Amino acid sequence: MRVAAVGMGGAIGSMLRYVLAGLVQRSIISFPLGTLSVNVLGCLAIGFLSERMTEAAIDPVYRVGVLVGVIGGFTTFSTFSLETLKLAEERQYTLAALNVAASVASCLAAAWAGQRLAKWWVMP
């Protein structure tokens, strides 16, 4: 049941990301403001909704459908931010900083490596 909730929520979140990022990006050419907008909005949403859903004792299936599915489909940056925030709240400051540094550096490196691999890979 949870997997289905995540799948359905993910479809909704992905469509929302595509539409919103596209609308915002139309006004800016060189800076990825559309992506930044959905990342910031997603982080705001996951922070707000995770707290409200916990306080309201929302069914775990709906909670995972919204937080992991919809918000995760909207932006995975929100999950990264929430996990880092939780580490900081638990006073695990070193781990929080390590998560930020490792995530940003490794994801940028992976994106770069993926681009290079795609340029190297010759399709027949």
N, C-alpha and C positions, 0 to 999 in steps of 0.2 A: 504494500500500500504506500509506503514512504517513497519507494523508487518511482512509482507512478506520479505521486505528488510532486516530486522533484522534476521529473520529466515534463509534466504539464506546466509547472511554474517556470521552468527553464525556457520553454518555448515562448511563453508570454514575455518574460524578461528580455530575451534576445530580440524579440520584435520591437519592444519598447526602446531598447538601446539603439537599434538600427534607425528607427524613426526620429527619436530625439537627437541623437548625435548628428544625423543628416540635416535636421532643421537648424541646429545651432551652427554647424560647420559651413553652411551656405554663406554666412556673413564673413567668415575668416578663411583666408587662403593658405597661409604658410604655417600657422600654429594650430595644433590639434585641439582646438577649444571644444569641439564636440565630444571627444573622448574624455577630456578633462571634466567637462560638465557632467557626463554620466557617472564618472568615477566619484566625483564629489557628492553628487546627488545620491548615488548608491551607498556611499559611506554614511551619509546622513540618515538615509532610510534604514540601513541595517542596524545602526546604533539605536535609533528611536524604536523601531519595531521589535528588536530583540528584547529591549527592556519592557516595553508595553505588553508583549506577548507572554513574557515570564510572569509579570505581575498579575496578568489576567488569567493565568493558568490555561492558556490556549492548548488545545489538543496537539500533541507532538507531531502528528501527521500534517496538520495545517501549518504548524510552526516551521517544520522542515520544508514544506512546499513553498512557503513564502520566503523564508530566509535563504535557504540553499538554492531553491528553484528559481523563484522570480528575481530576487535580488542578486543571487549568484549568476543567473543568466544575464541580468542587466549589467553587472560588472563584478568580476572576481576580485577586483581591488578592494571591494567592500569587505570581503571575507578576510583578506590579508590585514586590513586595518583593524577589524574587530579582534582578530587573534593577537595582534600586536598590542592593542589597547588592553586586552585581558592580561597579557603578560605584565604590562606596566602596572595595572591595578593590583596584581599579585606581588608587586615590588620585585619583579624579575627584570630589572632594568637592563642588565647585560644581555639577557636573552631577547628582550624587546629590540634593543639596538642592533643586535646581531641579526634578528629577523629582517629588520629594515634594510640593513646594509647587504645582507646575503640575497634578499629578494630582488632589490633594485639591481645590484651588480650582476647577479646570475641571470635574471630575466633579460636585461639588456644584452648580456653576452650571448645568451641563447638566441635572441632575435637576430643578432648580428651573425651568429654561426648559421642560423637557418637561412638567412639571405645569401650568405656565401655558398652554402651547400646547394641552394636552388640555382645559383648562377653557374656553379661548377657542374651540376648534374645535367648532362646533355640528353634530352629526350629524342628518341629516334623519330 
